[in-house]
Each structure stands twice: as structure tokens, then as C-alpha cells.
Amino acid sequence: QVQLVESGGGLVQAGGSLRLSCAASGSISSSDAMGWYRQAPGKQRVWVASITGSSNTNYRDSVKGRFTISRDNAKKTLYLQMNSLKPEDTAVYYCKISHFWTDYWGQGTQVTVSS
């Protein structure tokens, strides 16, 4: 059984920063791909960033240069450093891990960016 718990969300002014964390428990592997997604009010959940087991990263265009995804395999924790936040980054942020062809999701953490 894999469980993911996000933390680090909150209210921040435009231009500010937040760091999200996603702590995993269970029998995950350091080779599992992990990612961050977000869902704004009234919109579908979308992919934000991902990182492979070998730490190759990818980002959606709107966050490139502002967000950094990273992982600490010893701590089984995924991070998302978010800088230069914009009001359009407001959403619930979810982490996901793909483990043996099964996707596991966290419960989400709210990020609100005020203008």
C-alpha cells in the first residue's frame, strides 16, 4: 500500500515563493516516476512537473524557470519549489507516483496566490 501526503501549501502574495512536499510511505522504489499536478477551481487537473528515477525533469511551459521539482529518495519525499508565483498558479496541488503500473495520488494541498 502506497500513501502520499502533501504539505506546504498556503496563501502567498504574487511574486512570493512556496515549497511543497510530498511524503511517501509504503514499498515505493527510487526508480518510480513522480510528479506534481494541479487543479484550479472549475478546471481539469493538469500536469505541472515530473521527475524520473534518474532525476530527469520536465515542466509545463507556464512554470518553466519558476518551479523546480526534486526528490530525496532516502526520505521518500518529493518537492516542488515554486518561485515568482502568479495568481494563475492558484490551485490544489497533488503529487503522484507511478509504482508498478499503478498511479497513487495524494489528497492535495491548496496554494492561493493573491494579486
C-alpha positions in Angstrom: 0.0 0.0 0.0 1.4 3.3 -1.1 0.3 6.6 0.6 1.2 10.1 -0.3 0.8 13.2 1.9 1.3 16.7 0.6 2.1 19.7 2.7 3.5 23.2 2.3 0.6 24.9 0.6 -0.8 28.3 1.8 -1.6 31.9 0.9 1.1 34.0 -0.7 1.3 37.3 -2.5 2.2 37.4 -6.2 5.9 37.2 -6.6 6.3 35.1 -3.5 7.6 31.5 -3.0 6.4 28.3 -1.5 7.9 24.8 -1.3 5.5 21.9 -1.4 6.5 18.5 0.0 5.0 15.1 -0.7 5.9 12.3 1.8 5.5 8.8 0.6 5.0 5.7 2.6 4.9 2.0 1.6 7.1 0.0 -0.7 8.0 2.5 -3.3 11.1 2.4 -5.4 13.7 5.1 -6.1 13.2 4.3 -9.8 9.5 5.2 -9.7 8.5 8.3 -11.6 6.8 11.0 -9.6 5.1 14.2 -10.5 3.0 17.2 -9.5 -0.4 18.2 -10.9 -2.7 21.0 -10.1 -6.4 21.7 -10.4 -7.8 25.2 -10.4 -11.5 25.9 -9.5 -13.8 24.8 -12.2 -11.0 23.3 -14.3 -9.5 19.9 -15.0 -6.4 18.6 -13.2 -3.3 19.3 -15.3 0.3 18.1 -15.2 2.8 20.6 -13.7 6.2 18.8 -13.5 7.6 15.3 -13.3 10.9 13.6 -12.3 12.1 10.2 -13.2 14.0 7.8 -11.0 17.3 9.1 -12.6 16.2 12.7 -11.8 15.3 13.8 -15.3 12.8 16.6 -15.1 10.1 18.1 -17.2 7.8 21.1 -16.7 4.7 22.5 -18.3 5.6 25.7 -20.2 3.9 28.1 -17.9 6.1 27.1 -14.9 9.4 26.7 -16.6 12.1 28.8 -15.0 9.9 29.4 -11.9 9.2 25.9 -10.5 11.8 23.2 -9.6 10.9 19.6 -8.9 13.2 17.4 -6.9 13.2 14.3 -4.9 15.0 12.8 -1.9 14.9 9.0 -2.2 16.3 8.4 1.2 13.4 10.4 2.7 10.9 9.1 0.2 9.9 12.7 -0.4 9.1 14.8 -3.5 9.4 18.5 -3.5 8.2 21.4 -5.7 9.9 24.7 -5.2 7.7 27.5 -6.5 9.1 30.9 -7.1 7.7 34.1 -8.7 4.2 32.9 -8.0 1.4 34.3 -10.0 -2.4 34.5 -9.3 -2.9 31.9 -12.1 -0.9 29.4 -10.1 -3.7 29.2 -7.6 -4.9 25.6 -7.4 -5.0 22.5 -5.4 -1.6 20.8 -6.0 -1.4 17.0 -6.0 1.6 14.6 -6.1 1.5 11.3 -7.9 3.8 8.3 -8.0 3.7 5.6 -10.6 4.6 2.3 -9.0 4.3 -1.0 -10.8 1.9 0.4 -13.4 -0.4 1.8 -10.8 -0.8 5.6 -10.1 -1.1 6.7 -6.5 -2.3 10.2 -5.6 -2.1 12.4 -2.5 -5.0 14.3 -1.1 -3.8 17.7 -2.3 -2.7 20.9 -0.8 -4.2 24.3 -1.5 -2.0 27.1 -3.0 -3.5 30.5 -3.2 -1.7 33.4 -4.8 -3.1 36.9 -4.2 -2.6 39.8 -6.6 
